[in-house]
Structures are given as structure tokens and as C-alpha cells.
């Protein structure tokens, strides 16, 4: 029997190798991660995250699980909008969580935050534990994204909400080609200049191109069991928000 393979950027690797490679990459860039997001999106990721919060409309007392939550960005926004509640930040990379705990928001919100190192495909939580599950720019790094969506469904309570923010595909081929030229030629070089790291940025660009388009991913959300699943394009499809409900 041959080993199953998956993508790591433009490379084909064994499935059992990918998680370690992703963990290593993000361990290397943990202290530059927020700068990296600014470089990858030209700063627009901050607007996209606010758009996610607008659609999500957090309510007081809700429990959030933010997977691939990194340095806590989404959890901080969620708690600020909700007014009260609890956020669990889960990430594969301990170094990312360490950086998150250093942030001023983490100190002021300490009683409302839990930081957990864990795998999106095998969440260390009971069934029906959370009101909201978010994952931002993380699901394309998961070895088997469908399993991550299945786990999201499992840990959400009935009436719970899934929200996925991810880089996506532009619907216009000419625009996509122009975007690809920018992505492949500019972003890794900016990574080299800003973070002294060309290869990590090259991987991230490649991982975006390998990720399913909006309609394909919508089908995966539905396959996990989510109802009323839909998506919204952000910045003409450079990113997309997918939403679903556990009914």
C-alpha cells in the first residue's frame, strides 16, 4: 500500500509529513506572523476580519473556538464585539500561542481566554462544546481540510455557527492571472526583505493556489453537515468568507 500524499505548496509530500512541516514553518515565523499577514494581503486582512465579525455578529456570553488562531487576533475582536464570553485559541504551533499571550489584549482579557496547542483534525474537546467556530487563513494548511470541517461540526452545539476566512480564487481569469503575477513575484521577495524569509512566503503563495475554489469549498462545508451554507467574496475573491450552521 502506498502512502497517501498531499500538497505542501507546490511540492507533493506524504500526508504524515505535512503537519510537522507546517508546524516548523510557523514556528520559524511566529514572531513575524502579524507582519506576514499585512504583507500577504497588503494590510487588507484587518478589514476582512472586521467583515467576518460583521457577518458573525457575536453575542454576549458566547463560547468561541478559534482554530489556527495563532496570535489571537480573531479572538480579541470576537470578545470585544460580544462584550462578554469566552474564546479558546487553538493552534498547532506552540510558538504562535506564546506570541499571542505576549500581546496587550491577551493580558487585559486573560479571564476570557484559553490557549490550547492542538490539531484541527482531532480537536481535544467534547461534542457540542462551542457556540462559534472560526478559522482564518488556516484551513488551507490543514492536511485534510474535510476532516477539520467534520471536527468543527462535532464540537459545535446545535445552533452553532461555522465561519471560515481564507484566501480564494478570483472569478475573472485575467484578474486571477494578474494577481498570480503579483503573488508569485512580489510576495516572496517582500518576505525576504521584511522577515528575511523567502521560502515561507513562497509556500504560502503556493498553498493559496492549491486551495479549492469557493464553490468546491462550499460543497465541503455542506458535506460536513452544515446547513444554510453560503459564502461571500471579499476584495473580488482574493479572499472568501464561508458560513454554515449546525442545525
N, C-alpha and C positions, 0 to 999 in steps of 0.2 A: 504494500500500500504506500502510495506517495504522500509526502507531507503536503498539506494544503498551503497555498500561497496567497499573498495579499500585496497591496501596494504600500511602499514607503516612498512617497514622492514618485519619481519616475522609475524607481527600482522595484523589482519583484523580490519579495522576501518571504521566508516561512512565517506562517501565522504566529507561531510560538515565539518568534523573534521580535515582532513589531512592538509590543508593549514596552519591552526593555529599551528599544531604540528610541521610542517616543519619550520615555522617562529620562533617558540620557540627554536627549536634545533639550528638553525643557529644564532639566537641572542646570545645564550649561547657560541657559538664557534667563533663568528665574529673576535675577536682579535687574534685567533689562526688559522684562516682559511688557510692561506698560508702554515703554518707548517703542517696542516692537509693534504693538497694536496700532500706535499712531503712524508708524512708517507704512505698515501694510495697507492701512485704509486712508492715509493722508489726514488722519485725525477724525474722520467721519464716524468711526466706530462708537464714539461717545454719543453722537446723535442717534445712531442705530439702537443703542442700548436704551436711550430715553424713549424711542419709538416702541421698543419691546415693552417697557414699563407702561406706556400709554395704553397699549392693547391689553396687557395683562391686568391693569387696574388693581394692584394689591389692596387687600382689605385688612383692617386691624385684626390681630390675633392669628393670622395665617402662618402655617409652617412651610417654609421653602426648603427644597433640596436643590442646590446649585451644583451641578456636576461639571467636572473640569473647571471648577470655579476659580482656580488659580489664586490670584491675589485679592479676591473678594469683591471686585468691582460691582458685579451684579447684585450680590447680597446686600451691599451697603445701599445701593439705590432702592432695592426692594424694601428694606426696613425703613428707609426714610419716607417712602411713599405710603407704606402700610401704617406707620405711626406706632404700632406695636406688633409683636410677633416674634418668630424665631427663624433664623437661617442657618442651615448646615452647609458648609462649603466642603465639597469632596473633590479631591484631585489625586491623580496617580503619582504626582511628583511632590515629595515632601518639601523640597526646596521652594516650590511655589507657595505652599502654605506658610512656610517660615517667613517669606517676604510679605505675605498678606497680613500676618499677625503684627508686623512692624508698623503698619500704616496707622495713622492717627484715628481713622474711623473705627479700626478694629479695637482700639483701646476704649473709645467712648461707647461702643456698642457691645462690649465684652460679654455682658449678661445675656445678650440676644444672639450670640454666635457660637457655633461649634465647628471646629476644623477637623476633618477626617481624611486620612490617606486611604484611598480605595480605588477599585476598578469599576468603571461604568457598566461592564458586562456581568458583574457579580456584586451587586450593591450589598453592603453589610447592614441592611435594615430589614425590619419586619414588613410584611404585606400591609398595605393601607395605612402608611405612616405619615404621609405628607399631603398638603393641600395643593402645592405647586411644585413642578419640576422644571428647572431651566437648564439649558446647556448652550453656551455661547462660544462659537469658534472652537469647539472641542470635539464634536461628534465625527468630524472627518479624520481625526487622529485615532479614533477607536478602531480596533482590529476588525470587529464585526458590528457595524452600526445597528443592524436589525436587533441584535441581542441587547444592545443598550436601550433601544426603544421598548423592547419587551420588558426589560427591568424597570424602566420608567413607569410603564403601565402597572406593574406589580406593586410598586411601593406607593403609588398614589392612592388616595382614598377615593371611593365613589364620589363623583362630582369634582374630582381633582383636575388640574389643568397642566398640560404639557406646552412648553414654549421652547422652540429651537431657533437660535440665531446662527446663521452660517454663511460664509462666502458662497456664492452661487454662480449661475451662468446668465449672461445677458441674452435676451431673446433675439436680438438683431445680430446676424453673423459678422457684419462689417464692424460693428461696435465691439463685439467679442474679440475680433482679431486685433483691433487697436488696443484693447485692454490687455490682451495677452502680450503684446509687444511691450507695453509698459511694465507689466508684471515680471516677465522673464528677464528683461534687460535692465530695468531700473531698481526694482525692489532688492534683489540680492546685493547690488552694488551699494545701495543705501545702507543695507545691513552691515556690509563690510566697513563703511565709513563710521556709522553711528555706534555699532555694537562690536566691531571687529569680528564679525561672524557672517561670512558669505554663505556657507553651506546650510545653516539652519534656515535662512531666508529662502534659499533655493528650494529646500524641501517643502516649506510652507506654500510657496507658489505652485509647485508641482502637485501638492496634495489638494489644492483647490480645483485644479483641472481634472483630477481623478474622481472628484466627488459627484454623486448623482445630481442631475438637474432637478428643478423644482417639482415637476410633475412626478418624476420617478421617486423622489424622496417622499412626496405626499402619499404615494402608494405604500411606502414602507411604514409611514405613520399609521395609516389605516390598517395595515397588516398586523400591527402590534395590538390592535383592538380599539384604537381611539376613534371616537365619534365626532361628527361636526368638524372634521379636519379640513383645514384650509391654509393658504399661505398668502403673504403679501411680499411683493418685491420692494427692496429698498435701493435707492440710487440706481434705478433702471435695471435692477437684477444683479448688481455687483454683490449684494447680499440678499438674503431672503429670511423672513420670519415664518416658521411653520407652527401652527397651533392645533391642539386637539384636546378632547375631553374624555375622561373616564366616566362613562355613564353607568 
